[in-house]
Protein backbone atom coordinates (compact mmCIF):
# COMPACT_ATOMS: atom_id res chain seq x y z
CA UNK A 1 0.00 0.00 0.00
CA UNK A 2 1.94 2.90 -1.28
CA UNK A 3 0.80 6.21 -2.61
CA UNK A 4 2.40 9.49 -3.55
CA UNK A 5 2.33 12.46 -1.32
CA UNK A 6 1.47 12.70 2.31
CA UNK A 7 -1.70 10.91 3.37
CA UNK A 8 -2.89 10.15 6.83
CA UNK A 9 -3.67 6.59 7.81
CA UNK A 10 -7.45 7.17 7.71
CA UNK A 11 -7.23 8.88 4.28
CA UNK A 12 -5.24 5.96 2.88
CA UNK A 13 -7.74 3.42 4.30
CA UNK A 14 -10.68 5.38 2.83
CA UNK A 15 -8.99 5.49 -0.58
CA UNK A 16 -8.32 1.76 -0.57
CA UNK A 17 -11.88 1.02 0.54
CA UNK A 18 -13.30 3.08 -2.34
CA UNK A 19 -10.98 1.28 -4.77
CA UNK A 20 -12.06 -2.05 -3.28
CA UNK A 21 -15.76 -1.11 -3.50
CA UNK A 22 -15.48 -0.20 -7.18
CA UNK A 23 -13.56 -3.41 -7.91
CA UNK A 24 -16.18 -5.55 -6.12
CA UNK A 25 -19.03 -3.94 -8.05
CA UNK A 26 -17.16 -4.45 -11.33
CA UNK A 27 -16.45 -8.11 -10.47
CA UNK A 28 -20.09 -8.71 -9.56
CA UNK A 29 -21.25 -7.25 -12.85
CA UNK A 30 -18.66 -9.26 -14.79
CA UNK A 31 -19.82 -12.41 -12.94
CA UNK A 32 -23.43 -11.72 -13.94
CA UNK A 33 -22.47 -11.11 -17.59
CA UNK A 34 -20.31 -14.26 -17.71
CA UNK A 35 -23.12 -16.34 -16.20
CA UNK A 36 -25.56 -14.94 -18.77
CA UNK A 37 -23.10 -15.60 -21.60
CA UNK A 38 -22.50 -19.16 -20.35
CA UNK A 39 -26.22 -19.91 -20.28
CA UNK A 40 -26.58 -18.39 -23.77
CA UNK A 41 -23.83 -20.65 -25.08
CA UNK A 42 -25.45 -23.69 -23.50
CA UNK A 43 -28.95 -22.96 -24.80
CA UNK A 44 -27.88 -21.46 -28.15
CA UNK A 45 -28.20 -24.69 -30.16
CA UNK A 46 -31.85 -24.96 -29.11
CA UNK A 47 -32.60 -21.73 -31.01
CA UNK A 48 -30.94 -23.15 -34.14
CA UNK A 49 -33.08 -26.30 -34.29
CA UNK A 50 -36.23 -24.70 -35.77
CA UNK A 51 -34.22 -23.36 -38.71
CA UNK A 52 -34.55 -26.71 -40.49
CA UNK A 53 -38.24 -25.93 -41.06
CA UNK A 54 -38.70 -24.45 -44.53
CA UNK A 55 -40.12 -20.92 -44.92
CA UNK A 56 -40.80 -20.01 -41.29
CA UNK A 57 -37.95 -21.81 -39.50
CA UNK A 58 -35.73 -18.72 -39.39
CA UNK A 59 -38.49 -16.67 -37.73
CA UNK A 60 -39.30 -19.41 -35.21
CA UNK A 61 -35.60 -19.76 -34.40
CA UNK A 62 -35.36 -16.02 -33.73
CA UNK A 63 -38.39 -16.12 -31.42
CA UNK A 64 -37.01 -19.12 -29.54
CA UNK A 65 -33.62 -17.40 -29.26
CA UNK A 66 -35.23 -14.24 -27.89
CA UNK A 67 -37.25 -16.21 -25.33
CA UNK A 68 -34.15 -18.15 -24.26
CA UNK A 69 -32.16 -14.92 -23.93
CA UNK A 70 -34.80 -13.42 -21.63
CA UNK A 71 -35.02 -16.62 -19.61
CA UNK A 72 -31.22 -16.82 -19.29
CA UNK A 73 -31.12 -13.18 -18.15
CA UNK A 74 -33.66 -13.86 -15.40
CA UNK A 75 -31.81 -17.00 -14.29
CA UNK A 76 -28.47 -15.17 -14.25
CA UNK A 77 -29.95 -12.23 -12.37
CA UNK A 78 -31.54 -14.49 -9.77
CA UNK A 79 -28.38 -16.54 -9.26
CA UNK A 80 -26.12 -13.47 -9.12
CA UNK A 81 -28.37 -11.72 -6.61
CA UNK A 82 -28.55 -14.91 -4.54
CA UNK A 83 -24.75 -15.21 -4.38
CA UNK A 84 -24.33 -11.50 -3.60
CA UNK A 85 -27.15 -11.61 -1.03
CA UNK A 86 -25.65 -14.60 0.78
CA UNK A 87 -22.28 -12.83 0.84
CA UNK A 88 -23.89 -9.72 2.35
CA UNK A 89 -25.85 -11.61 5.02
CA UNK A 90 -22.93 -11.56 7.47
CA UNK A 91 -21.77 -7.99 6.89
CA UNK A 92 -25.09 -6.21 6.33
CA UNK A 93 -28.06 -8.52 6.99
CA UNK A 94 -30.73 -6.07 5.85
CA UNK A 95 -29.00 -5.53 2.49
CA UNK A 96 -28.44 -9.29 2.14
CA UNK A 97 -32.08 -10.09 2.88
CA UNK A 98 -33.18 -7.39 0.43
CA UNK A 99 -31.04 -8.86 -2.34
CA UNK A 100 -32.35 -12.36 -1.59
CA UNK A 101 -35.92 -11.04 -1.79
CA UNK A 102 -35.20 -9.45 -5.18
CA UNK A 103 -33.71 -12.77 -6.35
CA UNK A 104 -36.82 -14.60 -5.13
CA UNK A 105 -39.01 -12.07 -6.96
CA UNK A 106 -37.08 -12.73 -10.19
CA UNK A 107 -37.59 -16.48 -9.79
CA UNK A 108 -41.30 -16.00 -9.03
CA UNK A 109 -41.62 -13.69 -12.05
CA UNK A 110 -40.06 -16.32 -14.28
CA UNK A 111 -42.42 -18.97 -12.90
CA UNK A 112 -45.46 -16.76 -13.46
CA UNK A 113 -44.38 -16.03 -17.05
CA UNK A 114 -43.78 -19.72 -17.67
CA UNK A 115 -47.24 -20.66 -16.40
CA UNK A 116 -48.89 -17.82 -18.28
CA UNK A 117 -47.47 -18.71 -21.68
CA UNK A 118 -47.38 -22.48 -21.28
CA UNK A 119 -50.32 -24.45 -22.55
CA UNK A 120 -50.74 -28.14 -21.84
CA UNK A 121 -49.04 -29.38 -25.01
CA UNK A 122 -49.37 -33.06 -24.12
CA UNK A 123 -53.15 -33.12 -24.19
CA UNK A 124 -54.66 -31.76 -27.39
CA UNK A 125 -57.87 -29.81 -27.03
CA UNK A 126 -60.90 -31.77 -28.20
CA UNK A 127 -63.44 -29.03 -27.61
CA UNK A 128 -63.77 -28.40 -31.34
CA UNK A 129 -62.65 -31.50 -33.26
CA UNK A 130 -61.67 -31.16 -36.87
CA UNK A 131 -64.50 -32.26 -39.12
CA UNK A 132 -64.71 -32.03 -42.88
CA UNK A 133 -67.39 -29.55 -43.94
CA UNK A 134 -70.56 -31.23 -45.17
CA UNK A 135 -72.25 -29.72 -48.18
CA UNK A 136 -75.46 -31.74 -47.89
CA UNK A 137 -77.48 -30.14 -45.12
CA UNK A 138 -80.15 -32.86 -45.09
CA UNK A 139 -80.23 -34.84 -41.86
CA UNK A 140 -78.46 -38.15 -42.17
CA UNK A 141 -80.00 -41.22 -40.60
CA UNK A 142 -78.31 -42.52 -37.48
CA UNK A 143 -76.12 -45.56 -37.94
CA UNK A 144 -74.81 -48.12 -35.48
CA UNK A 145 -71.10 -48.77 -35.99
CA UNK A 146 -69.00 -51.46 -34.30
CA UNK A 147 -65.56 -50.14 -33.26
CA UNK A 148 -62.61 -52.19 -31.98
CA UNK A 149 -60.80 -50.35 -29.19
CA UNK A 150 -57.11 -49.87 -30.15
CA UNK A 151 -54.39 -51.22 -27.85
CA UNK A 152 -53.23 -47.70 -26.93
CA UNK A 153 -56.69 -46.26 -26.17
CA UNK A 154 -58.12 -45.60 -22.72
CA UNK A 155 -61.72 -44.89 -21.63
CA UNK A 156 -62.72 -41.29 -22.39
CA UNK A 157 -60.21 -40.90 -25.23
CA UNK A 158 -61.43 -39.56 -28.57
CA UNK A 159 -60.86 -41.74 -31.67
CA UNK A 160 -61.34 -41.13 -35.39
CA UNK A 161 -63.33 -43.93 -37.07
CA UNK A 162 -64.20 -44.60 -40.71
CA UNK A 163 -67.98 -44.75 -41.14
CA UNK A 164 -69.81 -46.85 -43.77
CA UNK A 165 -70.63 -43.64 -45.71
CA UNK A 166 -66.87 -43.03 -46.15
CA UNK A 167 -66.59 -40.07 -43.78
CA UNK A 168 -64.40 -40.08 -40.71
CA UNK A 169 -66.11 -39.27 -37.43
CA UNK A 170 -64.85 -38.74 -33.94
CA UNK A 171 -66.08 -41.06 -31.18
CA UNK A 172 -65.27 -41.43 -27.52
CA UNK A 173 -64.15 -44.71 -25.94
CA UNK A 174 -66.83 -45.57 -23.33
CA UNK A 175 -66.00 -46.26 -19.70
CA UNK A 176 -65.27 -49.90 -18.94
CA UNK A 177 -64.06 -50.75 -22.47
CA UNK A 178 -60.60 -52.33 -22.52
CA UNK A 179 -58.15 -52.40 -25.44
CA UNK A 180 -59.11 -55.05 -27.99
CA UNK A 181 -62.80 -55.07 -27.04
CA UNK A 182 -65.52 -53.92 -29.43
CA UNK A 183 -68.08 -51.28 -28.60
CA UNK A 184 -71.03 -49.88 -30.51
CA UNK A 185 -71.53 -46.19 -31.26
CA UNK A 186 -74.40 -44.34 -32.86
CA UNK A 187 -73.35 -41.97 -35.62
Secondary structure, 3 states (H helix, E strand, C coil): CCCCCCCCHHHHHHHHHHHHHHHHHHHHHHHHHHHHHHHHHHHHHHHHHHHHCCCCHHHHHHHHHHHHHHHHHHHHHHHHHHHHHHHHHHHCHHHHHHHHHHHHHHHHHHHHHHHHHCCCCCCCCCCCCCCCCCCCCCCCCCCEEEEECCCCCCCCCEEEEECCCCCEEEEECCCCCCCCCEEEEEC
